[in-house]
């Protein structure tokens, strides 16, 4: 079975849909982990949280992280 997530490409600002297989192989990492996803909008590799759909560098994506001001 597959589930669909939606994330925003940080380069183009385009909403991107991606499907993950819910079946996890034995010995796989935790369900709340970041996986590489090839973005069709910019053809780059983004790391997306397989549970929440948030990007690795997105503010608030990591527990305990706080956005920094420039």
N, CA, C, O and CB atoms as a CASP TS submission, in Angstrom:
PFRMAT TS
TARGET T0000
AUTHOR 0000-0000-0000
METHOD Language model
MODEL 1
PARENT N/A
ATOM      1  N   UNK     1       0.843  -1.179   0.000  1.00  0.00           N
ATOM      2  CA  UNK     1       0.000   0.000   0.000  1.00  0.00           C
ATOM      3  C   UNK     1       0.889   1.243   0.000  1.00  0.00           C
ATOM      4  O   UNK     1       1.951   1.250   0.622  1.00  0.00           O
ATOM      5  CB  UNK     1      -0.960  -0.002   1.221  1.00  0.00           C
ATOM      6  N   UNK     2       0.459   2.275  -0.686  1.00  0.00           N
ATOM      7  CA  UNK     2       1.231   3.505  -0.760  1.00  0.00           C
ATOM      8  C   UNK     2       0.467   4.643  -0.108  1.00  0.00           C
ATOM      9  O   UNK     2      -0.762   4.643  -0.043  1.00  0.00           O
ATOM     10  CB  UNK     2       1.567   3.849  -2.214  1.00  0.00           C
ATOM     11  N   UNK     3       1.236   5.614   0.373  1.00  0.00           N
ATOM     12  CA  UNK     3       0.613   6.831   0.876  1.00  0.00           C
ATOM     13  C   UNK     3       1.290   8.012   0.210  1.00  0.00           C
ATOM     14  O   UNK     3       2.454   7.936  -0.184  1.00  0.00           O
ATOM     15  CB  UNK     3       0.711   6.926   2.431  1.00  0.00           C
ATOM     16  N   UNK     4       0.568   9.082   0.091  1.00  0.00           N
ATOM     17  CA  UNK     4       1.043  10.237  -0.655  1.00  0.00           C
ATOM     18  C   UNK     4       1.350  11.383   0.295  1.00  0.00           C
ATOM     19  O   UNK     4       0.613  11.620   1.252  1.00  0.00           O
ATOM     20  CB  UNK     4       0.011  10.669  -1.703  1.00  0.00           C
ATOM     21  N   UNK     5       2.449  12.099   0.025  1.00  0.00           N
ATOM     22  CA  UNK     5       2.772  13.296   0.783  1.00  0.00           C
ATOM     23  C   UNK     5       2.902  14.457  -0.190  1.00  0.00           C
ATOM     24  O   UNK     5       3.068  14.259  -1.394  1.00  0.00           O
ATOM     25  CB  UNK     5       4.078  13.109   1.613  1.00  0.00           C
ATOM     26  N   UNK     6       2.826  15.650   0.338  1.00  0.00           N
ATOM     27  CA  UNK     6       2.969  16.863  -0.449  1.00  0.00           C
ATOM     28  C   UNK     6       4.019  17.727   0.232  1.00  0.00           C
ATOM     29  O   UNK     6       3.931  17.984   1.432  1.00  0.00           O
ATOM     30  CB  UNK     6       1.605  17.624  -0.594  1.00  0.00           C
ATOM     31  N   UNK     7       5.015  18.178  -0.531  1.00  0.00           N
ATOM     32  CA  UNK     7       6.005  19.097   0.023  1.00  0.00           C
ATOM     33  C   UNK     7       6.260  20.204  -0.985  1.00  0.00           C
ATOM     34  O   UNK     7       5.955  20.061  -2.168  1.00  0.00           O
ATOM     35  CB  UNK     7       7.326  18.356   0.381  1.00  0.00           C
ATOM     36  N   UNK     8       6.825  21.314  -0.508  1.00  0.00           N
ATOM     37  CA  UNK     8       7.109  22.458  -1.374  1.00  0.00           C
ATOM     38  C   UNK     8       8.595  22.455  -1.730  1.00  0.00           C
ATOM     39  O   UNK     8       9.454  22.408  -0.850  1.00  0.00           O
ATOM     40  CB  UNK     8       6.705  23.800  -0.684  1.00  0.00           C
ATOM     41  N   UNK     9       8.883  22.506  -3.023  1.00  0.00           N
ATOM     42  CA  UNK     9      10.263  22.543  -3.490  1.00  0.00           C
ATOM     43  C   UNK     9      10.893  23.861  -3.038  1.00  0.00           C
ATOM     44  O   UNK     9      10.358  24.927  -3.342  1.00  0.00           O
ATOM     45  CB  UNK     9      10.337  22.386  -5.047  1.00  0.00           C
ATOM     46  N   UNK    10      12.026  23.812  -2.313  1.00  0.00           N
ATOM     47  CA  UNK    10      12.637  25.049  -1.833  1.00  0.00           C
ATOM     48  C   UNK    10      13.248  25.900  -2.947  1.00  0.00           C
ATOM     49  O   UNK    10      13.464  27.096  -2.752  1.00  0.00           O
ATOM     50  CB  UNK    10      13.694  24.724  -0.819  1.00  0.00           C
ATOM     51  N   UNK    11      13.526  25.318  -4.091  1.00  0.00           N
ATOM     52  CA  UNK    11      14.113  26.081  -5.199  1.00  0.00           C
ATOM     53  C   UNK    11      13.068  26.787  -6.045  1.00  0.00           C
ATOM     54  O   UNK    11      13.250  27.945  -6.420  1.00  0.00           O
ATOM     55  CB  UNK    11      14.931  25.168  -6.077  1.00  0.00           C
ATOM     56  N   UNK    12      11.967  26.093  -6.349  1.00  0.00           N
ATOM     57  CA  UNK    12      10.971  26.653  -7.268  1.00  0.00           C
ATOM     58  C   UNK    12       9.704  27.126  -6.573  1.00  0.00           C
ATOM     59  O   UNK    12       8.943  27.911  -7.139  1.00  0.00           O
ATOM     60  CB  UNK    12      10.611  25.633  -8.306  1.00  0.00           C
ATOM     61  N   UNK    13       9.466  26.655  -5.346  1.00  0.00           N
ATOM     62  CA  UNK    13       8.241  26.997  -4.635  1.00  0.00           C
ATOM     63  C   UNK    13       7.038  26.187  -5.094  1.00  0.00           C
ATOM     64  O   UNK    13       5.914  26.448  -4.666  1.00  0.00           O
ATOM     65  CB  UNK    13       7.951  28.456  -4.802  1.00  0.00           C
ATOM     66  N   UNK    14       7.262  25.213  -5.956  1.00  0.00           N
ATOM     67  CA  UNK    14       6.194  24.379  -6.492  1.00  0.00           C
ATOM     68  C   UNK    14       5.809  23.293  -5.494  1.00  0.00           C
ATOM     69  O   UNK    14       6.680  22.699  -4.858  1.00  0.00           O
ATOM     70  CB  UNK    14       6.620  23.752  -7.825  1.00  0.00           C
ATOM     71  N   UNK    15       4.519  23.031  -5.355  1.00  0.00           N
ATOM     72  CA  UNK    15       4.068  21.907  -4.540  1.00  0.00           C
ATOM     73  C   UNK    15       4.332  20.618  -5.306  1.00  0.00           C
ATOM     74  O   UNK    15       3.981  20.496  -6.480  1.00  0.00           O
ATOM     75  CB  UNK    15       2.555  22.043  -4.173  1.00  0.00           C
ATOM     76  N   UNK    16       4.953  19.658  -4.629  1.00  0.00           N
ATOM     77  CA  UNK    16       5.348  18.399  -5.252  1.00  0.00           C
ATOM     78  C   UNK    16       4.698  17.247  -4.502  1.00  0.00           C
ATOM     79  O   UNK    16       4.738  17.199  -3.273  1.00  0.00           O
ATOM     80  CB  UNK    16       6.892  18.243  -5.269  1.00  0.00           C
ATOM     81  N   UNK    17       4.100  16.319  -5.241  1.00  0.00           N
ATOM     82  CA  UNK    17       3.517  15.116  -4.646  1.00  0.00           C
ATOM     83  C   UNK    17       4.501  13.968  -4.786  1.00  0.00           C
ATOM     84  O   UNK    17       5.178  13.831  -5.805  1.00  0.00           O
ATOM     85  CB  UNK    17       2.157  14.759  -5.312  1.00  0.00           C
ATOM     86  N   UNK    18       4.571  13.144  -3.745  1.00  0.00           N
ATOM     87  CA  UNK    18       5.438  11.964  -3.784  1.00  0.00           C
ATOM     88  C   UNK    18       4.738  10.836  -3.048  1.00  0.00           C
ATOM     89  O   UNK    18       4.032  11.067  -2.067  1.00  0.00           O
ATOM     90  CB  UNK    18       6.841  12.260  -3.153  1.00  0.00           C
ATOM     91  N   UNK    19       4.936   9.620  -3.524  1.00  0.00           N
ATOM     92  CA  UNK    19       4.328   8.447  -2.881  1.00  0.00           C
ATOM     93  C   UNK    19       5.395   7.608  -2.207  1.00  0.00           C
ATOM     94  O   UNK    19       6.470   7.362  -2.754  1.00  0.00           O
ATOM     95  CB  UNK    19       3.553   7.595  -3.908  1.00  0.00           C
ATOM     96  N   UNK    20       5.061   7.175  -0.994  1.00  0.00           N
ATOM     97  CA  UNK    20       5.923   6.280  -0.232  1.00  0.00           C
ATOM     98  C   UNK    20       5.225   4.946  -0.085  1.00  0.00           C
ATOM     99  O   UNK    20       4.005   4.891   0.069  1.00  0.00           O
ATOM    100  CB  UNK    20       6.275   6.877   1.156  1.00  0.00           C
ATOM    101  N   UNK    21       5.992   3.869  -0.131  1.00  0.00           N
ATOM    102  CA  UNK    21       5.453   2.556   0.193  1.00  0.00           C
ATOM    103  C   UNK    21       5.326   2.465   1.700  1.00  0.00           C
ATOM    104  O   UNK    21       6.267   2.797   2.421  1.00  0.00           O
ATOM    105  CB  UNK    21       6.351   1.411  -0.369  1.00  0.00           C
ATOM    106  N   UNK    22       4.181   2.022   2.185  1.00  0.00           N
ATOM    107  CA  UNK    22       3.990   1.843   3.622  1.00  0.00           C
ATOM    108  C   UNK    22       4.694   0.595   4.123  1.00  0.00           C
ATOM    109  O   UNK    22       4.984   0.477   5.314  1.00  0.00           O
ATOM    110  CB  UNK    22       2.509   1.770   3.954  1.00  0.00           C
ATOM    111  N   UNK    23       4.970  -0.331   3.224  1.00  0.00           N
ATOM    112  CA  UNK    23       5.654  -1.553   3.630  1.00  0.00           C
ATOM    113  C   UNK    23       7.116  -1.230   3.879  1.00  0.00           C
ATOM    114  O   UNK    23       7.812  -0.741   2.989  1.00  0.00           O
ATOM    115  CB  UNK    23       5.507  -2.668   2.556  1.00  0.00           C
ATOM    116  N   UNK    24       7.579  -1.503   5.084  1.00  0.00           N
ATOM    117  CA  UNK    24       8.954  -1.210   5.449  1.00  0.00           C
ATOM    118  C   UNK    24       9.722  -2.516   5.551  1.00  0.00           C
ATOM    119  O   UNK    24       9.259  -3.449   6.208  1.00  0.00           O
ATOM    120  CB  UNK    24       9.026  -0.418   6.778  1.00  0.00           C
ATOM    121  N   UNK    25      10.877  -2.603   4.922  1.00  0.00           N
ATOM    122  CA  UNK    25      11.660  -3.835   5.013  1.00  0.00           C
ATOM    123  C   UNK    25      12.163  -4.073   6.432  1.00  0.00           C
ATOM    124  O   UNK    25      12.341  -3.135   7.209  1.00  0.00           O
ATOM    125  CB  UNK    25      12.838  -3.786   4.045  1.00  0.00           C
ATOM    126  N   UNK    26      12.386  -5.336   6.750  1.00  0.00           N
ATOM    127  CA  UNK    26      12.880  -5.684   8.077  1.00  0.00           C
ATOM    128  C   UNK    26      14.252  -5.054   8.284  1.00  0.00           C
ATOM    129  O   UNK    26      15.102  -5.096   7.394  1.00  0.00           O
ATOM    130  CB  UNK    26      12.949  -7.225   8.259  1.00  0.00           C
ATOM    131  N   UNK    27      14.463  -4.472   9.456  1.00  0.00           N
ATOM    132  CA  UNK    27      15.732  -3.825   9.758  1.00  0.00           C
ATOM    133  C   UNK    27      15.807  -2.393   9.254  1.00  0.00           C
ATOM    134  O   UNK    27      16.865  -1.767   9.325  1.00  0.00           O
ATOM    135  CB  UNK    27      16.854  -4.619   9.172  1.00  0.00           C
ATOM    136  N   UNK    28      14.693  -1.863   8.743  1.00  0.00           N
ATOM    137  CA  UNK    28      14.691  -0.484   8.257  1.00  0.00           C
ATOM    138  C   UNK    28      14.737   0.475   9.436  1.00  0.00           C
ATOM    139  O   UNK    28      14.441   0.099  10.570  1.00  0.00           O
ATOM    140  CB  UNK    28      13.446  -0.207   7.382  1.00  0.00           C
ATOM    141  N   UNK    29      15.107   1.707   9.157  1.00  0.00           N
ATOM    142  CA  UNK    29      15.180   2.734  10.190  1.00  0.00           C
ATOM    143  C   UNK    29      13.803   3.074  10.727  1.00  0.00           C
ATOM    144  O   UNK    29      12.802   2.515  10.280  1.00  0.00           O
ATOM    145  CB  UNK    29      15.851   3.985   9.647  1.00  0.00           C
ATOM    146  N   UNK    30      13.748   3.990  11.684  1.00  0.00           N
ATOM    147  CA  UNK    30      12.457   4.372  12.256  1.00  0.00           C
ATOM    148  C   UNK    30      11.560   5.021  11.203  1.00  0.00           C
ATOM    149  O   UNK    30      12.041   5.569  10.211  1.00  0.00           O
ATOM    150  CB  UNK    30      12.659   5.330  13.439  1.00  0.00           C
ATOM    151  N   UNK    31      10.259   4.949  11.437  1.00  0.00           N
ATOM    152  CA  UNK    31       9.300   5.512  10.485  1.00  0.00           C
ATOM    153  C   UNK    31       9.468   7.023  10.368  1.00  0.00           C
ATOM    154  O   UNK    31       9.167   7.598   9.323  1.00  0.00           O
ATOM    155  CB  UNK    31       7.864   5.174  10.907  1.00  0.00           C
ATOM    156  N   UNK    32       9.947   7.674  11.432  1.00  0.00           N
ATOM    157  CA  UNK    32      10.127   9.117  11.427  1.00  0.00           C
ATOM    158  C   UNK    32      11.564   9.444  11.019  1.00  0.00           C
ATOM    159  O   UNK    32      12.348   9.942  11.827  1.00  0.00           O
ATOM    160  CB  UNK    32       9.795   9.722  12.819  1.00  0.00           C
ATOM    161  N   UNK    33      11.900   9.159   9.763  1.00  0.00           N
ATOM    162  CA  UNK    33      13.248   9.413   9.272  1.00  0.00           C
ATOM    163  C   UNK    33      13.167  10.173   7.950  1.00  0.00           C
ATOM    164  O   UNK    33      12.113  10.238   7.318  1.00  0.00           O
ATOM    165  CB  UNK    33      14.034   8.085   9.098  1.00  0.00           C
ATOM    166  N   UNK    34      14.287  10.739   7.551  1.00  0.00           N
ATOM    167  CA  UNK    34      14.347  11.494   6.302  1.00  0.00           C
ATOM    168  C   UNK    34      14.860  10.594   5.185  1.00  0.00           C
ATOM    169  O   UNK    34      15.832   9.857   5.351  1.00  0.00           O
ATOM    170  CB  UNK    34      15.251  12.743   6.454  1.00  0.00           C
ATOM    171  N   UNK    35      14.187  10.672   4.055  1.00  0.00           N
ATOM    172  CA  UNK    35      14.557   9.848   2.910  1.00  0.00           C
ATOM    173  C   UNK    35      14.836  10.760   1.710  1.00  0.00           C
ATOM    174  O   UNK    35      14.210  11.812   1.578  1.00  0.00           O
ATOM    175  CB  UNK    35      13.430   8.815   2.578  1.00  0.00           C
ATOM    176  N   UNK    36      15.761  10.371   0.842  1.00  0.00           N
ATOM    177  CA  UNK    36      16.036  11.185  -0.342  1.00  0.00           C
ATOM    178  C   UNK    36      14.920  11.036  -1.377  1.00  0.00           C
ATOM    179  O   UNK    36      14.462   9.931  -1.665  1.00  0.00           O
ATOM    180  CB  UNK    36      17.389  10.793  -0.960  1.00  0.00           C
ATOM    181  N   UNK    37      14.495  12.176  -1.929  1.00  0.00           N
ATOM    182  CA  UNK    37      13.433  12.195  -2.938  1.00  0.00           C
ATOM    183  C   UNK    37      13.909  13.060  -4.099  1.00  0.00           C
ATOM    184  O   UNK    37      14.318  14.203  -3.896  1.00  0.00           O
ATOM    185  CB  UNK    37      12.077  12.737  -2.344  1.00  0.00           C
ATOM    186  N   UNK    38      13.859  12.523  -5.308  1.00  0.00           N
ATOM    187  CA  UNK    38      14.210  13.295  -6.502  1.00  0.00           C
ATOM    188  C   UNK    38      13.025  14.190  -6.839  1.00  0.00           C
ATOM    189  O   UNK    38      11.920  13.701  -7.075  1.00  0.00           O
ATOM    190  CB  UNK    38      14.579  12.356  -7.714  1.00  0.00           C
ATOM    191  N   UNK    39      13.255  15.495  -6.862  1.00  0.00           N
ATOM    192  CA  UNK    39      12.194  16.476  -7.090  1.00  0.00           C
ATOM    193  C   UNK    39      11.980  16.676  -8.591  1.00  0.00           C
ATOM    194  O   UNK    39      12.917  17.047  -9.298  1.00  0.00           O
ATOM    195  CB  UNK    39      12.538  17.824  -6.406  1.00  0.00           C
ATOM    196  N   UNK    40      10.766  16.438  -9.089  1.00  0.00           N
ATOM    197  CA  UNK    40      10.508  16.640 -10.517  1.00  0.00           C
ATOM    198  C   UNK    40      10.456  18.120 -10.910  1.00  0.00           C
ATOM    199  O   UNK    40      10.561  18.448 -12.092  1.00  0.00           O
ATOM    200  CB  UNK    40       9.205  15.971 -10.899  1.00  0.00           C
ATOM    201  N   UNK    41      10.294  19.014  -9.929  1.00  0.00           N
ATOM    202  CA  UNK    41      10.216  20.440 -10.236  1.00  0.00           C
ATOM    203  C   UNK    41      11.583  21.040 -10.556  1.00  0.00           C
ATOM    204  O   UNK    41      11.698  21.882 -11.445  1.00  0.00           O
ATOM    205  CB  UNK    41       9.590  21.185  -9.073  1.00  0.00           C
ATOM    206  N   UNK    42      12.636  20.603  -9.824  1.00  0.00           N
ATOM    207  CA  UNK    42      13.967  21.176 -10.038  1.00  0.00           C
ATOM    208  C   UNK    42      15.026  20.124 -10.346  1.00  0.00           C
ATOM    209  O   UNK    42      16.182  20.464 -10.598  1.00  0.00           O
ATOM    210  CB  UNK    42      14.384  21.965  -8.824  1.00  0.00           C
ATOM    211  N   UNK    43      14.643  18.848 -10.328  1.00  0.00           N
ATOM    212  CA  UNK    43      15.537  17.722 -10.605  1.00  0.00           C
ATOM    213  C   UNK    43      16.661  17.581  -9.579  1.00  0.00           C
ATOM    214  O   UNK    43      17.673  16.940  -9.860  1.00  0.00           O
ATOM    215  CB  UNK    43      16.133  17.875 -11.982  1.00  0.00           C
ATOM    216  N   UNK    44      16.499  18.167  -8.403  1.00  0.00           N
ATOM    217  CA  UNK    44      17.477  18.026  -7.321  1.00  0.00           C
ATOM    218  C   UNK    44      17.003  16.969  -6.347  1.00  0.00           C
ATOM    219  O   UNK    44      15.876  16.480  -6.432  1.00  0.00           O
ATOM    220  CB  UNK    44      17.701  19.372  -6.591  1.00  0.00           C
ATOM    221  N   UNK    45      17.876  16.626  -5.428  1.00  0.00           N
ATOM    222  CA  UNK    45      17.563  15.661  -4.393  1.00  0.00           C
ATOM    223  C   UNK    45      17.230  16.418  -3.114  1.00  0.00           C
ATOM    224  O   UNK    45      18.027  17.235  -2.653  1.00  0.00           O
ATOM    225  CB  UNK    45      18.742  14.671  -4.171  1.00  0.00           C
ATOM    226  N   UNK    46      16.065  16.155  -2.539  1.00  0.00           N
ATOM    227  CA  UNK    46      15.657  16.759  -1.271  1.00  0.00           C
ATOM    228  C   UNK    46      15.479  15.638  -0.259  1.00  0.00           C
ATOM    229  O   UNK    46      15.119  14.517  -0.621  1.00  0.00           O
ATOM    230  CB  UNK    46      14.337  17.600  -1.427  1.00  0.00           C
ATOM    231  N   UNK    47      15.733  15.941   1.006  1.00  0.00           N
ATOM    232  CA  UNK    47      15.514  14.965   2.067  1.00  0.00           C
ATOM    233  C   UNK    47      14.190  15.297   2.735  1.00  0.00           C
ATOM    234  O   UNK    47      14.023  16.372   3.311  1.00  0.00           O
ATOM    235  CB  UNK    47      16.690  14.963   3.104  1.00  0.00           C
ATOM    236  N   UNK    48      13.250  14.358   2.651  1.00  0.00           N
ATOM    237  CA  UNK    48      11.883  14.559   3.115  1.00  0.00           C
ATOM    238  C   UNK    48      11.596  13.597   4.257  1.00  0.00           C
ATOM    239  O   UNK    48      11.957  12.421   4.197  1.00  0.00           O
ATOM    240  CB  UNK    48      10.869  14.361   1.961  1.00  0.00           C
ATOM    241  N   UNK    49      10.941  14.107   5.306  1.00  0.00           N
ATOM    242  CA  UNK    49      10.550  13.259   6.425  1.00  0.00           C
ATOM    243  C   UNK    49       9.452  12.323   5.944  1.00  0.00           C
ATOM    244  O   UNK    49       8.420  12.773   5.446  1.00  0.00           O
ATOM    245  CB  UNK    49      10.073  14.110   7.650  1.00  0.00           C
ATOM    246  N   UNK    50       9.672  11.032   6.090  1.00  0.00           N
ATOM    247  CA  UNK    50       8.727  10.051   5.557  1.00  0.00           C
ATOM    248  C   UNK    50       7.409  10.018   6.313  1.00  0.00           C
ATOM    249  O   UNK    50       6.433   9.446   5.828  1.00  0.00           O
ATOM    250  CB  UNK    50       9.346   8.684   5.580  1.00  0.00           C
ATOM    251  N   UNK    51       7.366  10.623   7.497  1.00  0.00           N
ATOM    252  CA  UNK    51       6.133  10.658   8.278  1.00  0.00           C
ATOM    253  C   UNK    51       5.369  11.960   8.080  1.00  0.00           C
ATOM    254  O   UNK    51       4.157  11.944   7.865  1.00  0.00           O
ATOM    255  CB  UNK    51       6.442  10.464   9.749  1.00  0.00           C
ATOM    256  N   UNK    52       6.079  13.101   8.152  1.00  0.00           N
ATOM    257  CA  UNK    52       5.414  14.399   8.117  1.00  0.00           C
ATOM    258  C   UNK    52       5.409  15.069   6.757  1.00  0.00           C
ATOM    259  O   UNK    52       4.562  15.922   6.489  1.00  0.00           O
ATOM    260  CB  UNK    52       6.055  15.301   9.088  1.00  0.00           C
ATOM    261  N   UNK    53       6.358  14.689   5.880  1.00  0.00           N
ATOM    262  CA  UNK    53       6.467  15.345   4.585  1.00  0.00           C
ATOM    263  C   UNK    53       7.248  16.643   4.631  1.00  0.00           C
ATOM    264  O   UNK    53       7.307  17.359   3.631  1.00  0.00           O
ATOM    265  CB  UNK    53       5.110  15.609   4.039  1.00  0.00           C
ATOM    266  N   UNK    54       7.850  16.966   5.771  1.00  0.00           N
ATOM    267  CA  UNK    54       8.628  18.199   5.893  1.00  0.00           C
ATOM    268  C   UNK    54      10.044  17.977   5.381  1.00  0.00           C
ATOM    269  O   UNK    54      10.590  16.878   5.485  1.00  0.00           O
ATOM    270  CB  UNK    54       8.657  18.685   7.358  1.00  0.00           C
ATOM    271  N   UNK    55      10.629  19.027   4.830  1.00  0.00           N
ATOM    272  CA  UNK    55      11.996  18.962   4.337  1.00  0.00           C
ATOM    273  C   UNK    55      12.978  19.070   5.491  1.00  0.00           C
ATOM    274  O   UNK    55      12.659  19.645   6.532  1.00  0.00           O
ATOM    275  CB  UNK    55      12.255  20.068   3.309  1.00  0.00           C
ATOM    276  N   UNK    56      14.167  18.521   5.310  1.00  0.00           N
ATOM    277  CA  UNK    56      15.180  18.505   6.356  1.00  0.00           C
ATOM    278  C   UNK    56      15.582  19.910   6.779  1.00  0.00           C
ATOM    279  O   UNK    56      15.760  20.153   7.973  1.00  0.00           O
ATOM    280  CB  UNK    56      16.398  17.741   5.888  1.00  0.00           C
ATOM    281  N   UNK    57      15.730  20.838   5.849  1.00  0.00           N
ATOM    282  CA  UNK    57      16.162  22.190   6.193  1.00  0.00           C
ATOM    283  C   UNK    57      15.004  23.149   6.451  1.00  0.00           C
ATOM    284  O   UNK    57      15.223  24.349   6.620  1.00  0.00           O
ATOM    285  CB  UNK    57      17.022  22.736   5.096  1.00  0.00           C
ATOM    286  N   UNK    58      13.798  22.644   6.482  1.00  0.00           N
ATOM    287  CA  UNK    58      12.619  23.476   6.709  1.00  0.00           C
ATOM    288  C   UNK    58      12.560  23.894   8.175  1.00  0.00           C
ATOM    289  O   UNK    58      12.745  23.048   9.050  1.00  0.00           O
ATOM    290  CB  UNK    58      11.325  22.723   6.303  1.00  0.00           C
ATOM    291  N   UNK    59      12.306  25.182   8.478  1.00  0.00           N
ATOM    292  CA  UNK    59      12.227  25.607   9.879  1.00  0.00           C
ATOM    293  C   UNK    59      11.176  24.806  10.636  1.00  0.00           C
ATOM    294  O   UNK    59      10.050  24.636  10.168  1.00  0.00           O
ATOM    295  CB  UNK    59      11.908  27.106   9.968  1.00  0.00           C
ATOM    296  N   UNK    60      11.556  24.317  11.809  1.00  0.00           N
ATOM    297  CA  UNK    60      10.644  23.530  12.624  1.00  0.00           C
ATOM    298  C   UNK    60      10.567  22.079  12.214  1.00  0.00           C
ATOM    299  O   UNK    60       9.756  21.331  12.760  1.00  0.00           O
ATOM    300  CB  UNK    60       9.291  24.121  12.573  1.00  0.00           C
ATOM    301  N   UNK    61      11.388  21.655  11.266  1.00  0.00           N
ATOM    302  CA  UNK    61      11.341  20.272  10.797  1.00  0.00           C
ATOM    303  C   UNK    61      11.969  19.313  11.791  1.00  0.00           C
ATOM    304  O   UNK    61      11.573  18.149  11.865  1.00  0.00           O
ATOM    305  CB  UNK    61      12.038  20.150   9.462  1.00  0.00           C
ATOM    306  N   UNK    62      12.942  19.787  12.556  1.00  0.00           N
ATOM    307  CA  UNK    62      13.598  18.938  13.533  1.00  0.00           C
ATOM    308  C   UNK    62      13.121  19.318  14.919  1.00  0.00           C
ATOM    309  O   UNK    62      12.992  20.505  15.218  1.00  0.00           O
ATOM    310  CB  UNK    62      15.131  19.051  13.430  1.00  0.00           C
ATOM    311  N   UNK    63      12.855  18.338  15.775  1.00  0.00           N
ATOM    312  CA  UNK    63      12.419  18.642  17.130  1.00  0.00           C
ATOM    313  C   UNK    63      13.453  19.493  17.845  1.00  0.00           C
ATOM    314  O   UNK    63      14.649  19.205  17.801  1.00  0.00           O
ATOM    315  CB  UNK    63      12.158  17.357  17.912  1.00  0.00           C
ATOM    316  N   UNK    64      12.981  20.543  18.505  1.00  0.00           N
ATOM    317  CA  UNK    64      13.868  21.404  19.268  1.00  0.00           C
ATOM    318  C   UNK    64      14.576  22.452  18.437  1.00  0.00           C
ATOM    319  O   UNK    64      15.366  23.229  18.974  1.00  0.00           O
ATOM    320  CB  UNK    64      14.872  20.582  19.965  1.00  0.00           C
ATOM    321  N   UNK    65      14.312  22.496  17.133  1.00  0.00           N
ATOM    322  CA  UNK    65      14.987  23.495  16.304  1.00  0.00           C
ATOM    323  C   UNK    65      14.221  24.801  16.350  1.00  0.00           C
ATOM    324  O   UNK    65      12.995  24.818  16.461  1.00  0.00           O
ATOM    325  CB  UNK    65      15.128  23.004  14.849  1.00  0.00           C
ATOM    326  N   UNK    66      14.957  25.886  16.262  1.00  0.00           N
ATOM    327  CA  UNK    66      14.341  27.202  16.239  1.00  0.00           C
ATOM    328  C   UNK    66      14.833  27.929  15.005  1.00  0.00           C
ATOM    329  O   UNK    66      16.012  27.834  14.663  1.00  0.00           O
ATOM    330  CB  UNK    66      14.661  28.006  17.531  1.00  0.00           C
ATOM    331  N   UNK    67      13.944  28.661  14.323  1.00  0.00           N
ATOM    332  CA  UNK    67      14.376  29.404  13.144  1.00  0.00           C
ATOM    333  C   UNK    67      15.397  30.470  13.537  1.00  0.00           C
ATOM    334  O   UNK    67      15.252  31.116  14.574  1.00  0.00           O
ATOM    335  CB  UNK    67      13.167  30.050  12.435  1.00  0.00           C
ATOM    336  N   UNK    68      16.414  30.652  12.723  1.00  0.00           N
ATOM    337  CA  UNK    68      17.435  31.660  12.993  1.00  0.00           C
ATOM    338  C   UNK    68      17.210  32.855  12.086  1.00  0.00           C
ATOM    339  O   UNK    68      16.823  32.710  10.927  1.00  0.00           O
ATOM    340  CB  UNK    68      18.857  31.083  12.796  1.00  0.00           C
ATOM    341  N   UNK    69      17.460  34.032  12.628  1.00  0.00           N
ATOM    342  CA  UNK    69      17.327  35.234  11.815  1.00  0.00           C
ATOM    343  C   UNK    69      18.697  35.633  11.290  1.00  0.00           C
ATOM    344  O   UNK    69      19.721  35.372  11.922  1.00  0.00           O
ATOM    345  CB  UNK    69      16.689  36.391  12.627  1.00  0.00           C
ATOM    346  N   UNK    70      18.699  36.263  10.134  1.00  0.00           N
ATOM    347  CA  UNK    70      19.976  36.645   9.513  1.00  0.00           C
ATOM    348  C   UNK    70      20.493  37.944  10.060  1.00  0.00           C
ATOM    349  O   UNK    70      21.555  38.409   9.647  1.00  0.00           O
ATOM    350  CB  UNK    70      19.830  36.752   8.013  1.00  0.00           C
TER
END
